[in-house]
């Protein structure tokens, strides 16, 4: 579904950060997190919602009832692509892996960088390099002090 919707979102000037689909027996939820250099407001969400809904109606890829939700990534922004990790280098992130690495699955620390295959994070215990393919979830940790001071 991401292959269908990402070009639609990109064509109207937004980045598709993450797509989540939760099918249920009677109805499902399709949630898209979008971003742009100028941030995301309600008008942006409405614009993307109209385009995505029209595309889904034409392509008919979801055969059951569903609710479409468009949202900004928020302060605890999900990190999905290598570019996300590179863009937020120097920020604190929380990463969960699919299987234990060095005896654990949860890591928190400062993002040091990323290649197309790995992410480096400095934790309290030292620097850890995590294969991107082994990451289950990753999000920025909001820095509310930074938001208040604007730095």
N, C-alpha and C positions, 0 to 999 in steps of 0.2 A: 504494500500500500504506500510505503514511503516513496517508491520509485514513481508512483502515479502523482502524489501530492507535492513532493518537493519542487518539481519544475513549476507547478502552478503558483506556489507560494513565492518562489524566487522571481518569477516573471512579473509579479506585482510589487517587487522591491523589498521583500522580507527574507529573513533566514529562517528555515524550519530547524529549530534546535532539537526538538524531540517529538516523536509521535507515540502516543500510548493508545492501545485499543484493548478494551476489556469487554468481550462478549458475555452476555448473560442469557438465560433461558428466554425471558420475555423481551428484554431490550439491552442494548449495550451502550458503551461510552467510548467515543472517539475524542481524544484530547490532543491538541496540537499546541506546542509551545513555540512562539515565534519571537523574533527579535529584529531590530534594525539599529543603525548607528545613532538615531535620534530617540531611541527608546520606543516603548509601545504604549498606546493609549486605547481607549474604548473604540474610537473611530477605526483604528488599525485592525482591531479584533473583528469588528463588524465587516470591514472590507474583505478580510481574509475568509471569514465565515461564509460570505456570499459566494465567493469564487470556489472555495472548497466544496460547499454544498452543491453547487451547480455541477461541478466535475463528478462528484460522487453520484448524483442523480443520473447523469449521462452514462457513466461507466458501470453503475449498478454492482459495485464490488462488495457491498454489505447488504446481504439479503434480508436481514431481520431489522426490526425497529432499533434505532440508536439515537443517542443524544450527542450532538457535536458541540465541543467546547474549545474555544480559542483563548489562549492566555499568554501573558508575558512570562519569561523564565523566572522572574522574581529575584530577590536577593540571594536565595539559596539555589541559584541557577544550576541546572543539570549540565554536566560535562560529558559529551558524547564522542566528539571527533578529536583527532590529534590537534586540529586547529584551535579547538576550545581550550585544550590544556596549554597550548603555546600562548594564546591570547591572554590567559589569566595567570601566567607565570608570575610568581611573587605573592600570589593570593593563597589563603589557607583553604584547603579542600578536605573533604571527607570521602574516602574511597572504600568500597566494599568489593572484594573479589569473589569469583565463583567458587574457588577452592582455596584452602590455606596456602599462603606463601610465607616462608620463614615462620611457620607455626601459627599464623593468624590470618583472618579474613578482613579485618577492619583497620584502616590506616587513616590518620589525620596528620596534616602537616602542610608545609609551604611547598607549592608547586615549583619545581626547579626547571622543568622543561619537558619536552616530548619530541620523540621521533614519530615516524608513521607507525611504529610497532610497540613503543614503550613509553612509559611515563615515569619521571623521577620525582620523588617527593621526600622532603626532609622532615622526618618525624622526630619526636623527642628521643628516640633510640638511635637515630642516625639516618642516613640516606638509604632509601629503598627504591629499587627500580622494578616497576610492575609491567608485565606484558599487557598491552591494550586488550588483546583477545581474552584475557583472564579477568577483566574488570566487569563486574555485574552492574554496579551503580556508582556514580560519582557526582558530588555536588559541591559548590562553593559553600564555605561557612560564612554567613553574614558577619560583616564587621560594622556594627552599629556606630562605634566611635568614629570610624572613617566617614560614614554617611552623615553624621552630625556636623563634622568639621569641613566636609567637602574636599578632603585631601585624598 
